[in-house]
């Protein structure tokens, strides 16, 4: 099961995933995202509406321009038809058959004056008219032209449609011209007595109207007919026009249609309207970037503003995180470490603010708590050392009293050798026990002490014999001083001494599975199973008056020295008497 500290730490880790920094950034996104979506939708709608209106406006204006051109062309055709029925024109066709020279001059003057008047009706659409009399092979025109009547020219150009190209008799290139004959037969055929009216106008007429159209709009219009040179407005971009004409030559567009074309890396709206009389199309090319550019600029400016707002928001939340949340988290982690028992934790603030004051108070609290715990711990250590010394002091007088009693008895019995031997062993014993500079000692020295003690007991009781079997590795182990002697003394007094037969004490030592164990066996009367169980229980209880202090003291010293998994354990001996097991944990085995 998790401890309270682990549960608290886990809970704070879960909450850390939804920190103040993440919450503020999420709030910024939640606030900005709807605005961004709404603006994007509005901007797209505006873009589509403006784009649609641009296409519609371009189509209407181009259609209006085409209508104006067609209106001018229609007026010229109507005039040609009406003019061919004029009496003076009819007279001109038969001047060579009747009438004198004066009549012919008057008729030519009247006809030419009418053509000049019709040509000067409008300044933006000057037109030229020429009468070809097939009957008398004469030509009359409202402009100065070279050459006379040319039958081949008429046969080559007679058509019911407007033609565009060079007029050989006029000597002026890029003219539109149309022929009308008053033949009673099929239109466009010469019958030998036909009167042919030739109407023509310069490409400059269309160029003038293209200039006027361009001045009122955003486009770059021109007249296009595949295979012929286009008629450009006077301020047209030659590179753009060349690229667009090359595109139209390979990708024809319908006579009345619109298409978005990418030229030179930019998008252009190309609108086309076919003329009702001229075999060509009016093309208007509008750069979408110029029209929709302000919308795109406004959109980009808005997105940039949103991006700056997000950056500022994140910067503000980051500043709040660094100056508020991070100190709070440091304080939380410090409290959790204190809760786990680590009082050495100290918090440091990078800047002088309110949290620096809190950190100083926390450090002071942690320092005082650590000092208090160290004082308590030191008191425990001193109490433990005092307890060890007290236990050792309790053992030393007990053994001394027994030895002095034996010396007195031997002296009274005049056993000088026994007294000398006892004094020698007792001297060696106390030479060891009175050396208090160290609380622990190698087991080898304790074994020598046991030999001195058992030799003393053997002097007192000739029936006592002993055997010690401890490995050299175990002899090098360090144990508390006077740890085994009380156990051996207990085996002598309560085991061997109470037996009337020869008594033997066996001391063995071994280590395995991280534990060291020394067993002391005697062949005395031993105890019952209930007595063994009761004695084992008393080792972990408080010292009572009826209990012997030697075994209890040794058990407590083992626990103090090696931990709670060490101590004494009692049971029956294989020799039939009492067994004492001394065991402790060792990191060397």
C-alpha positions, 0 to 999 in steps of 0.5 A: 500500500502507498504511504501518505507521502507517496499518495500526496506526491502522486496527487500533486503529480497528477495536478501538475499535468494541469498546471497554471501555465497550461491552464492559462495557455489553454484559456488564451487559445479558447479565447482566440480560437473562436475569434480566429475561426469567425474572422477566417470565415468572414474573410473567406466570405468577403473574398468570395463575394469580392471575387464574384463581384469582380468577375461580374463587374469585369464581364459587364464592363467588357460586354458594354465595351463590346456593345459600343464597338458593335454599335459603331460597326453596326452604324457603319453597316447601316450607313453603307446600306442606306448610302448605296440607295442614295440617288447621287450614289446611283447616279455616280454608278451610271455617269459614264452612260449619260450626263455631261462633265458638269453633272459628273462633277456635281454628283461626285462632289455630293457623294464625297461630301456625304461620306465626309459628313458621315465619317466626322459624326464622332471623333473617337470613331473615325471611319472611311468609305469608298465607292467602287463603280464596277459599271464605269470603273471609277472609285470615290472615297472620303480620304486620300487613297492611291490607285484607281479601280481594281477589279482583282482587289474587289474579287479578292476581298468581297465577303459578307464578313468584316476582315482585318488586315492591310488594305492594299489600295489604302496603304494603311495597315491594321484596318477593319473593312467590309464590302457591300454590293447592291447586286440583286443577286447573292450578296458579296458577288460582283455582277458586272454592273454592281456598286460596291460600298467599302466601309473601313476603320482603323484599329486605333478606333478600338485602341482608343476605346480600350484606353478609355475602358482601362482608365475606368477600371483595373484591367488591361484589355486588348482585342484578340483574334487567333492568327492576327496581331492583337490590338493592345491598349497604349499602356499595356504591359508587353510582357504580360500581354505576350504571355497571355496571348501565348497562353490563349494560342494554346488554350483557347477560351470561349467567346464569352467566358471567364477564367483564372489564369496563373501567369508569371507566378500571379493569378489573373482574371481573364474575361472574354466577350466575342464581338457580334460583327468582328471575328475576334474577342475582347479580352480583359485581364485583371490582376487579382492581387491588385484587387484582392490584395487589400483583403489579403493584406488585411487578413495577413495583418489580422493573423499577425496581430493574433500571432503577436497576441498569442506570443504576448499571452504565452509570454505573460503566462510564462512570466507568471509561471516562472514567478508564481507557479515555479516557486509554488511547485518548488515550495510543494516539492520542498514540503513533500521532501520534508514530509518524507523526512528530508530536512536538509532541503533548502529553497533559493529564489532567483529574484527578490519578491514575496516568494523569497520571503516565504523561502527564507521562512521555509529554510529557517523552519527546515533548519530548526527542525533538522537541528531538533531532530539531530539533537534528539538523534544524538540524545538517542545515541548517547542514551544507547551508549550509556545503556551499553556501558550500563549493561557492560558494567552490570556484567563485570561486577557479577563475574568479579564477585564470583571470581573473588569468592573462588580465590577466597575459598582457594586461599582458605584451603591453602591451594596456592597453585589454584590461587596463582592460576586463578589470579593469572586468568583473572588478571588476563580477564580484567586486563581485557575487560577494563580496556574501555577505549573500544565498545567492539572487539574481534571475536578472537579476543572474546574467544581468548577471554572465554578460554581464561574464564573456562580455565578458571571454572575448570580450576574450581570444578574438575568435572568441567570440560569445554570444546571451542570450534569457531572458524578463522573467518568468523574469529575476525568478525567484530562483536560487542565486548563481553557478549559470549561470556555471560552465556558461557557463565550461564551454562556453567552455573545452571547447566554443568554445575547442577549435574553430578556427572562430568560436564562438557560445554561446546562452543561452535560458530558458523555464518550463512545467508547473511547471518552469523551464529554461535551456539553454546551447548551443555549437557546439564538438565535443561528445561521443558518446552514450556520453559524454553518458550517462556524464556524466549518471550522474556528476552523481549520484555522489560527487565524484571527482578526475578529475571537474571540480568546476564542473558537479558543484557546480552540480548539487548546489546545484540539488538542495539548493536546489530538491529532487531533481527539479532539477539538470543534464542534458547532451546534443547541441546543435542547433548541433552542439556541447554542450548543458547544461540547467539545470532546477528546480521553480517554484511560479510556473509 
